Amino acid sequence: MTCRAWLVLLLAAGVTTGCNRPDPPKQYALTGQILAVKDNSQELTIKHDDIPGYMPGMTMSFPVVASSLMVGREPGELIAATLEVDGLKYQVTAITRTGMAPLPQGTNEVAMAGGILEVGDPMPDAALIDQTDHRRSLAEWRGTPVLVTFIYTRCPLPNYCPLMDRHFVTIQRAVADDPALRGQLQLLSISFDAEYDTPAVLAAHAATLKADTSTWTFLTGDRVTVDRLAGTFGVGVIRGSDGATEITHNLRTALFAADGTLLKIYPGSDWTPRTALADLRAHLAR
């Protein structure tokens, strides 16, 4: 039983205790493939297998405890490593090469490994196409704060793309109703399902959401461009076999300042429109 559980039982019995000693760091066996080596930040981007008792398999960057462990590291390397977790801090403390393998195909993991946007970074540019079948460049939206998310219209999970749509509907309404925010935010929903999400499909989707397309634009593009762009935002995309309608992906929504630099990343689905609107107001106040 954990220290916390013991404390709950003791408090329920009317007993107090000094059970608040910090837990020692935990160590986990990590196996996977290195996708990118970041010497300047002493990090490795690793596509790792399930880490029993800690997290499922995914692709993420890990700090490395010593620069000596970075020597000889290269993309494609298969490794067995030790991951040390101390509260919210985690780091790789040992690495052994077990082989080499080609980098993954059919996903955008290599694009993610090339570097994910951080606060203060400029918004990347890309050639896309909007719901009216016009070619657009992301650079067009610099000069106004922008909220960017990635979706696809066939997404079957209500807490994924449909939730992002609902969040944007709420934000669009709040901005339109607030004189201090009106005209101060652009919304971009970028689909990574170009084969199905044609401009006509995106236009119909926008109509269903009652999107004001003067402030909310739906975009797509060729697969290579969109997957690379999604990767820079930290959005991983895994496509099934030909004909599969489901795309496995995570969620990351980004708020950019009027000068085009990244203000905030909202990972997953736990953020709320209220949070993004508060960050927008704080930015405009500055």
BELMO-V523570 format. One record per pair of residues at least 6 apart in sequence whose ideal C-beta (glycine too) atoms are under 8 Angstrom apart, sorted by sequence separation. I is the first residue (numbers start at 1). J is the second residue. If there is no record, write none. Layout:
# BELMO-V523570
{{I J} {I J}}
This chain:
# BELMO-V523570
{{10 16} {38 44} {50 56} {51 57} {64 70} {84 90} {103 109} {104 110} {129 135} {130 136} {155 161} {175 181} {176 182} {191 197} {220 226} {230 236} {231 237} {240 246} {256 262} {257 263} {10 17} {37 44} {38 45} {50 57} {83 90} {84 91} {103 110} {117 124} {128 135} {129 136} {155 162} {174 181} {175 182} {206 213} {211 218} {230 237} {240 247} {255 262} {256 263} {36 44} {37 45} {49 57} {83 91} {84 92} {127 135} {128 136} {153 161} {197 205} {221 229} {239 247} {240 248} {254 262} {255 263} {10 19} {36 45} {48 57} {83 92} {84 93} {127 136} {128 137} {152 161} {175 184} {238 247} {239 248} {255 264} {266 275} {7 17} {34 44} {35 45} {47 57} {48 58} {82 92} {83 93} {127 137} {128 138} {151 161} {175 185} {206 216} {227 237} {237 247} {238 248} {254 264} {255 265} {266 276} {6 17} {34 45} {35 46} {47 58} {48 59} {81 92} {82 93} {126 137} {191 202} {237 248} {238 249} {254 265} {255 266} {7 19} {34 46} {35 47} {47 59} {48 60} {82 94} {125 137} {126 138} {206 218} {236 248} {237 249} {253 265} {254 266} {264 276} {6 19} {33 46} {46 59} {81 94} {82 95} {125 138} {151 164} {205 218} {236 249} {252 265} {253 266} {32 46} {33 47} {45 59} {46 60} {81 95} {124 138} {125 139} {151 165} {171 185} {235 249} {236 250} {252 266} {32 47} {45 60} {46 61} {80 95} {81 96} {123 138} {149 164} {172 187} {203 218} {235 250} {252 267} {264 279} {3 19} {30 46} {32 48} {45 61} {46 62} {79 95} {80 96} {123 139} {171 187} {202 218} {234 250} {235 251} {251 267} {252 268} {263 279} {3 20} {31 48} {32 49} {44 61} {45 62} {79 96} {202 219} {235 252} {250 267} {251 268} {3 21} {30 48} {31 49} {43 61} {44 62} {79 97} {80 98} {123 141} {149 167} {202 220} {234 252} {250 268} {251 269} {253 271} {30 49} {43 62} {65 84} {78 97} {79 98} {123 142} {149 168} {168 187} {230 249} {233 252} {3 23} {43 63} {44 64} {77 97} {78 98} {263 283} {30 51} {42 63} {43 64} {62 83} {78 99} {147 168} {168 189} {199 220} {233 254} {255 276} {29 51} {41 63} {42 64} {73 95} {77 99} {78 100} {198 220} {28 51} {38 61} {69 92} {77 100} {78 101} {123 146} {197 220} {253 276} {28 52} {35 59} {76 100} {147 171} {165 189} {255 279} {28 53} {32 57} {36 61} {42 67} {69 94} {72 97} {76 101} {123 148} {164 189} {255 280} {258 283} {28 54} {44 70} {65 91} {69 95} {76 102} {194 220} {257 283} {63 90} {64 91} {65 92} {76 103} {189 216} {191 218} {193 220} {194 221} {26 54} {42 70} {62 90} {63 91} {64 92} {65 93} {75 103} {187 215} {188 216} {189 217} {190 218} {191 219} {192 220} {194 222} {195 223} {255 283} {44 73} {54 83} {62 91} {63 92} {186 215} {187 216} {188 217} {189 218} {190 219} {191 220} {194 223} {62 92} {185 215} {186 216} {187 217} {189 219} {190 220} {39 70} {54 85} {64 95} {186 217} {188 219} {190 221} {192 223} {234 265} {30 62} {51 83} {183 215} {194 226} {233 265} {37 70} {46 79} {234 267} {192 226} {46 81} {191 226} {192 227} {37 73} {176 212} {190 226} {37 74} {37 75} {75 113} {147 185} {151 189} {153 191} {192 230} {34 73} {36 75} {145 184} {146 185} {147 186} {149 188} {150 189} {151 190} {152 191} {154 193} {172 211} {176 215} {190 229} {34 74} {35 75} {144 184} {145 185} {146 186} {147 187} {148 188} {149 189} {150 190} {151 191} {152 192} {153 193} {169 209} {172 212} {175 215} {190 230} {34 75} {144 185} {145 186} {146 187} {147 188} {149 190} {150 191} {152 193} {168 209} {169 210} {34 76} {144 186} {146 188} {148 190} {150 192} {154 196} {169 211} {33 76} {34 77} {153 196} {154 197} {168 211} {172 215} {192 235} {33 77} {34 78} {152 196} {153 197} {165 209} {172 216} {33 78} {34 79} {141 186} {152 197} {192 237} {32 78} {33 79} {31 78} {32 79} {141 188} {31 79} {44 92} {153 201} {168 216} {30 79} {31 80} {32 81} {153 202} {196 245} {30 80} {31 81} {59 109} {138 188} {29 80} {30 81} {29 81} {30 82} {153 205} {29 82} {30 83} {59 112} {28 82} {29 83} {59 113} {193 247} {27 82} {28 83} {61 116} {192 247} {27 83} {28 84} {27 84} {28 85} {47 104} {192 249} {26 84} {27 85} {25 84} {26 85} {25 85} {26 86} {25 86} {30 92} {47 109} {128 190} {22 87} {27 93} {133 199} {31 98} {45 112} {132 199} {133 200} {33 101} {35 103} {45 113} {131 199} {35 104} {130 199} {33 103} {129 199} {33 104} {131 202} {132 203} {130 202} {131 203} {35 109} {131 205} {35 110} {131 206} {35 112} {36 113} {38 115} {35 113} {36 114} {36 115} {150 230} {132 213} {136 217} {131 213} {136 219} {150 233} {148 233} {150 235} {131 217} {167 253} {130 217} {131 218} {164 251} {130 218} {131 219} {130 219} {160 249} {164 253} {129 219} {156 246} {128 219} {129 220} {154 245} {160 251} {128 220} {129 221} {154 246} {155 247} {128 221} {127 221} {126 221} {152 247} {185 280} {181 277} {184 280} {128 225} {152 249} {127 225} {128 226} {126 225} {150 249} {174 273} {181 280} {126 226} {181 281} {184 284} {150 251} {180 281} {126 228} {149 251} {150 252} {171 273} {175 277} {126 229} {149 252} {170 273} {174 277} {181 284} {149 253} {167 271} {180 284} {124 229} {148 253} {149 254} {164 269} {167 272} {171 276} {147 253} {148 254} {163 269} {167 273} {171 277} {147 254} {148 255} {124 232} {147 255} {148 256} {146 255} {147 256} {160 269} {167 276} {145 255} {146 256} {159 269} {145 256} {145 257} {145 258} {144 258} {116 231} {117 232} {141 256} {143 258} {111 227} {116 232} {117 233} {142 258} {111 228} {114 231} {115 232} {116 233} {117 234} {142 259} {113 231} {114 232} {116 234} {142 260} {145 263} {108 227} {111 230} {112 231} {107 227} {108 228} {111 231} {112 232} {110 231} {111 232} {139 260} {108 230} {109 231} {112 234} {108 231} {112 236} {108 235} {109 236} {108 236} {107 236} {108 237} {147 276} {107 237} {107 238} {106 238} {107 239} {106 239} {123 256} {147 280} {145 280} {117 254} {123 260} {122 260} {123 261} {145 283} {122 261} {123 262} {145 284} {121 261} {122 262} {120 261} {121 262} {120 262} {119 262} {118 262} {119 263} {117 262} {119 264} {119 265} {117 265} {59 236} {58 236}}
